[in-house]
Each structure stands twice: as structure tokens, then as C-alpha cells.
Amino acid sequence: MNLDYFSDMFSQRDLSAQLHDTPWWQTLMANEQFSAALQQNYHMRLMLSRSSYLKKLLRSEADRQAFIHDVLNPAPEHRTAPEDDE
């Protein structure tokens, strides 16, 4: 493994912690409908694993609004199949 992998891994962890500490994220997660929609939208959960995407969410209101829209209105291929939830 190269050092870039570890650097990105630590960066992703730190950015994720920063995002989860924001009032914006905490308000979203307190909304049960939104939280359930995020759990069913595997595409957006995958996006949250990328450092570059986390940076966008932390810096841009437009990207945060797009994130909310994409979670609540997912493309059919981005939703978890019911048998995948078991």
C-alpha cells in the first residue's frame, strides 16, 4: 500500500468527523424520514466515503442542497433493493 492511500483514509476520517459535528448534518440525521432515505440510497452513502465529496459538502451550500435532493429523490438504480436490506 502506498502512503497516498493512508493519507486519503485519514483525510476521509477527519472530514467525516467534521461533517458529523456540523449542526446541518445533525439536523438532517434527526429527521427520521431523511435518515431512512439515506440508508436506502447506496449511491449517496458511497459518495460520503470520498474525501473530495466531503470537502464539497463542508464548503458549499449548493452541494449540500444537491445532496439533500439526491437523497430524497434517488434514481431508481441508486436505491437499495429490498432483499439487500436483509
Wavefront OBJ file of the C-alpha trace (Angstrom):
o trace
v 0.000 0.000 0.000
v 1.281 3.437 -0.708
v 1.229 6.473 1.508
v -1.426 8.203 -0.611
v -3.927 5.529 0.400
v -3.280 6.096 4.104
v -3.282 9.858 3.681
v -6.676 9.731 1.945
v -8.022 7.311 4.552
v -7.082 9.644 7.407
v -8.347 12.660 5.495
v -11.690 10.959 4.871
v -11.993 10.055 8.557
v -11.258 13.624 9.675
v -13.580 15.211 7.119
v -16.353 12.786 8.026
v -15.975 13.691 11.707
v -16.097 17.408 10.817
v -19.263 16.885 8.762
v -20.945 14.870 11.501
v -20.201 17.655 14.003
v -21.979 20.322 11.952
v -25.446 21.467 13.022
v -26.565 20.946 9.405
v -25.724 17.223 9.480
v -27.113 16.703 12.973
v -30.411 18.293 11.944
v -30.616 16.033 8.889
v -29.911 12.907 10.902
v -32.526 13.888 13.493
v -35.119 13.743 10.704
v -36.182 10.080 10.627
v -37.505 10.318 7.050
v -34.215 11.690 5.760
v -32.130 9.222 7.755
v -34.160 6.296 6.384
v -33.868 7.654 2.837
v -30.090 7.911 3.193
v -29.886 4.311 4.427
v -31.744 3.153 1.312
v -29.644 5.219 -1.103
v -26.402 3.268 -1.501
v -25.057 5.683 -4.119
v -25.102 8.626 -1.720
v -23.606 6.522 1.072
v -20.764 5.653 -1.302
v -20.321 9.321 -2.145
v -19.902 10.044 1.579
v -16.862 7.770 1.605
v -14.933 10.120 -0.709
v -12.786 12.871 0.749
v -13.391 15.138 -2.222
v -17.172 14.878 -1.793
v -16.976 15.535 1.942
v -14.937 18.679 1.239
v -17.658 19.874 -1.142
v -20.356 19.316 1.476
v -18.378 21.187 4.098
v -17.692 24.173 1.831
v -20.688 24.624 -0.448
v -24.330 25.317 0.357
v -25.265 24.412 -3.225
v -23.639 20.987 -2.832
v -25.452 20.450 0.479
v -28.778 21.254 -1.174
v -27.944 18.898 -4.056
v -27.059 16.180 -1.523
v -30.431 16.549 0.202
v -32.233 16.442 -3.147
v -30.295 13.363 -4.297
v -31.025 11.522 -1.042
v -34.742 12.293 -1.090
v -35.161 11.796 -4.864
v -32.801 8.971 -5.822
v -32.512 7.497 -9.263
v -34.086 4.020 -9.233
v -30.713 2.340 -9.746
v -29.328 4.101 -6.655
v -31.832 2.606 -4.245
v -31.072 -0.458 -2.188
v -33.106 -3.447 -3.316
v -35.401 -4.789 -0.546
v -33.548 -8.104 -0.474
v -30.263 -6.210 0.074
v -31.587 -4.823 3.362
v -31.982 -8.230 4.967
l 1 2 3 4 5 6 7 8 9 10 11 12 13 14 15 16 17 18 19 20 21 22 23 24 25 26 27 28 29 30 31 32 33 34 35 36 37 38 39 40 41 42 43 44 45 46 47 48 49 50 51 52 53 54 55 56 57 58 59 60 61 62 63 64 65 66 67 68 69 70 71 72 73 74 75 76 77 78 79 80 81 82 83 84 85 86
